[in-house]
Amino acid sequence: MSVEALLNGALLGGLYALVALGLSLVFGIMRVVNLAHGITVLTGAYVAIVITQHAAIDPLLTFLVVGPAVFVVAALTQRYVLSRLLSTSLEAPLVATFGLLLIGQGLLAQVFGGDPLALNAPWGQSGITLFGVTVQTVNGVAFVLAAVIIAGTQLVLARTRFGTALRAAAIDSATASTLGINISRMHAITFGAASAIAALAGIVYGTAFSVTPNAGLPLLVLGFTVVVMGGVGNIPGTLLGGVLVGVIAAAVGGLFGPVYSPLAVNVLLIVLLLVRPRGLLTGLTIRRAAA
């Protein structure tokens, strides 16, 4: 196990944080666990693959099309499907989103087959060497994107009127509604934005690794692990959680082989749920942007 491996693992944690951010945002604002999150990540990757097959552009630029499209579809799904289910019971959205996960996996398998596919980008396979340590460019790109988006999300939540309305809706939706806040609109925007971020994570993930239609559930587990590690609903903690998961996966891979890294993530999630279900970092002082 080398310093290089641990550093790349920490930077790759930025990608893990991107995967998890949407989960944390939806739960933090809406108190809903979106089990279809993994398939949304995959959808971003696969749509980007289709676009780059027909246009010679950088995969990240496909987000200009993928992001708004996913936002609209997700927002409409939340507004006209999930919100109505949530009004009946807390369990209904869980069942519905799990159903969407299964349907999405089936559709992706029918359209793209089961063979692994990946996005091609110059920064996807290159590396930068400094002081004898080589950092994979894609890991650095993922970390920078995660840091910028997480900081921007926290800034919006803490420093804007829209963010204040979102937080009010999360704390007490009934009172917020009486004050004139459109809860349904807030939730639709939140779900749409979270899904768009998940699609961006899919684009980066599809550049760093190959994707298959069955990767939705492993991505969901990865996202849950990061969320629980960073603190449930803790937006800044998502980046810290991603880095910690990345370092742990890199350490296990270096000591026992890369095949054991996914197993380590699964075991870590189980242990965290048993020991600290509200999050490992909830006991730490992570100052809010509003402080």
N, C-alpha and C positions, 0 to 999 in steps of 0.2 A: 504494500500500500504506500503510494507516494504522495508528496505534496501536490504534484500536478493532478493526480486523480481526485484528490479531495477538493482542490480549487475548481476543477471542472464540474465536480458534483455540486458544489455550492452555487456556481453560476447556472447550472442546469436547473437548480431549484427555482430559478426565476420562471422557467417554463412551467414547472409544477405549480407555482403560485398563480400563474395565468390560468391554468386549468381549474384551479380551486376558487379563484376570485368570484366567479359568477355564482357558485354554490353559496359562498359566504354572504354575498350581497343579497341574494334572494331570501336566505334564511334570516339574515339580520333585519331586513325590512319587512318581509312578508310572513316570517315564521313558517315557511313551506320548504320541505326537503324535495328538491327536484331530481327525481331518479332518472329523468331523461337527459340529464346534463352531459353525460358521456357521449350520447349520440349527437348532441349539438356540436361538441368538439369535433367529432368525426365528420359531420356534415360540412363544417368549415374546411377541413382538409380535402374532402372529396370534390367539393365544388371548385376549390382552388385548382385542383388537379385538372378538372375539365377545362377550366378557363385557360390555364397555361398550355394545354394541349392544342388550343386553337389560337393562342396569341403568345408571342415570345416576350413575356413580361416577367418581372420579378414577382415571385409568389406573394410578397407582402403587399404589392399593389392590387392584388385581387381583392383585398379587404375593402377597397372602395366600392366594389359591387357586392361582395359577400356580406359585409357588415350591415349595410342598410336593409338588404333583403332578409337576413336572419332576424334583425330587429323587428321588422314589420310583421313577419310571420309569427314570431314568438309573442309579441305584444297582443296581436289579435287572438292567439291561442289562449293567452292568459285572460284576456278581457271577456271572451265569449264562451270559454270552456272551463278553465281551471277555477275562475272566480265563482262560477255557479256551483261547481263541485264543492268548493271550499265552504260555501254557505250551507251545504247539507251535512258535512262531517269533516273532521280533520284527516280521516283516513282516505277519503275519496281521491284527493289529489295524488297521494302516494300510489294508489292503484293505477290511476290514469297515467301518471308520468312513467311508471314502470311499463305499462302497456305501450306507451310511445317509444320507450327504449327497445322493446322487443320488435315492434313494427318497423322502427327505423333500421334496426340491424337486418331484418328480413329484406327490406327494400334495397338497402345498400348491397347486400349479397346478390340480389337479383340483377341489379344494374351493373355492378362492377365485378362480380365474381368474388372468389375467396382468395385470390392471389394478392400478395402484398404490393402496395403502390406507394410511391413517394414523390414529393415535389423536388425539382431540381433548381438549385440556386447556387451561384458562386460562393456565397457565404455559408452554404449548407455543409460543405465538405472541406473548407479551408481552416487554417489555424494561424494563430499569432504567437510567436515565440519571444518572450522577454525574460532575460536573466536565466536562460536555460529551461524555462517552464513554458510549455506550449498550451495555449488556451484555444479550444475549439470556438471558431467565430460564432457559430449558431448559438452556443451557450451564452456568449457575451451579448448577442442581440436579444436573446430571450430575457436575460436579466435586466437589461436596460429598458426594454418594453414593459416588463412587469413593474419595475420601480416607478417609471413614469405614469403608467396607468393607475397603479395603486395610489400613488401620491395625488394624482388628479382626482380620483374617486373620493379620497378622504377630504380633499380640498372642497369639492362640490358639496359633500355631505355636511361639512362643518362651517363653510364660509358663504354659502349662498342661500337665498330665500327658498329655492327649490329643495336644497338639502335639508333646510330646517323643516319644510313641510314633510319630507320623507321621514325624517326622524320622529316628527310628531305622530305621523301615521303609524310608525313602528311601535311607539311607546303606548299610545292610546288611540286607536283608530276611531272609536266612538266619539271621543271629545274632539279629535281633529276634524271629523266630519261635521260636527255642529259649528265649528269655526269656519266652515266653507271650503275645506280641503277635499278635493275629489279623490277619495281613496282608490276607487277603481282605476282612475287615470294614473295615479301614482304607482300602483302595483303593476299596471301594464307597461309603463315606462321602465320600471325597475327590471321586470322580467325580460323585456326586450333588450335593454342595455347589457344585462348579465349574459344573455344568450349571444349577443354580438361579441362580447369579450371572449366567450367560450369558443366562438368561431375563429377569432384571431388566434387563440391558443392552438386551435386545430391546424391552422396554417403553419405556424411555427413548428408544431409537433410533427406535421407531415413532412417538413423540411429536414428536421433532425433525425426522424425515424421513418420507417415504412408503416403504413396503416392497413388494417384489415377490418371488415365489417364487424367482427367479433370483439374489437378493441373497446367498445363502448363501456362494458362493465368494468374492465381493468382501469380505464380512465376515471370512471366514477369512484372506484375504491381509492385511487390515487388522490383524487380531489378531496374526498372525505378525510383521508389521512392528514393532508395538509391543513384542512380547516380545523380539525380537532387538535392538531399539533399547535397551530397558531392561535387558537381560541375561537370558539364558535361565535360567528358574527363580528369578529375583530378584523377589520379591513387591513390595517397596517400589519397585524400579526400574521396575515396570510403570507407575506413575503418572508418573514422570519421562519414560519412553518415550512415553506417551500425549500428554503436553504437548508434547514435541519434535515428534512427528508432526503434532499439531494446528497448531503454529506453522508448520512447513514447508509443510503443505497450504494454510494461510491465505496464506502468503507467495507461493507459486506461483499460487494463485487470484487474488491481488491484482495480481500482475505480468503474468500471461498469460491469466487468465480461469478461472472456476470449473471449466470442463470439463477442465482440465489437472491439477486436484488429485488425482483418483484415479490418473492416470497417474504423478504424482510419487510417490505411495505405493508403487506397483508397482515403479518404478525404484529407489526407496530400499531396498526389500526385497532386490532382486537385488544391489545394491551392498554392502549389509550382509552378505549371505550370502557374498559373495566376499571381502570385506575382514576382517570381524569376525564370523564365524559364531557365536561364543559370546556376542556382545552388545557393543554399543558402550560401555555403561557398566560393563562388568565390570572395567575398569581403574581406575574411580573408587572411592573409599572410601564405601560405603553401609553405615553401621553397622547391624548387626542389633539387633533389639529386645532380644536376650539379652545384648548387650554391656554 
